[in-house]
């Protein structure tokens, strides 16, 4: 259940960062927007790794 909540939280972060970036005028194809997406993907990967660890611990 915790992993599900973490994934929802990460989706909210992605949506929020995208909205903020667009409101500041970053275009989806700009370099800054690309860097932002890359950082979010990294955060998601870390969240997935931690989710997998939690699953192993709580089995």
N, C-alpha and C positions, 0 to 999 in steps of 0.2 A: 504493500500500500504506500509506503514511504517513497518508493521509486516512482510511482505514478504521480505523487505530489511534486516530486523534484522535477519531473518532466513537464508538468503543467507550469511550474514556476519558471523553468527555462523558456518555455514558449511565451510566457508573459514578458520576460525580459527581452526576448527577440522582438516581439511586437512593439514594446515600448521604445526600444532603441531605434527601431526602424522608423517609428512615428516621429521621434525627436530628430533623427537625422534628416528626414524629409522636411520637417518644419524649419530646420536651419538651412535648407536649400541644398543639401547633399543630393545629388542625383544618383539613382541606383547604379549607374555605370561609372561613377567617379571613383578615384583612387581611395579617398577617405571612406566612402561607403563600403568599398571592397575590403578595406582593412577592418572595419567594424564587423562585417560579416565573418571574416576569418577569426577574429577574436571570439565572437559568439560561438562559432563552430568548435573552437578549442574548449570553451566553457562547457559546451554540451558534451564533448568527449570526456572531460573530467567528471561531469555529473554521471555519465553512463558507467565509467569505471567505478566510481564510488557506489553506484547502485548495485553493480555486480558484487562488489565487496560486501555490501549490506546483505545481499541475498545469501551469500556464503556463510556469513556470521550467524544469521537468524534461521538457518535450516535446522 
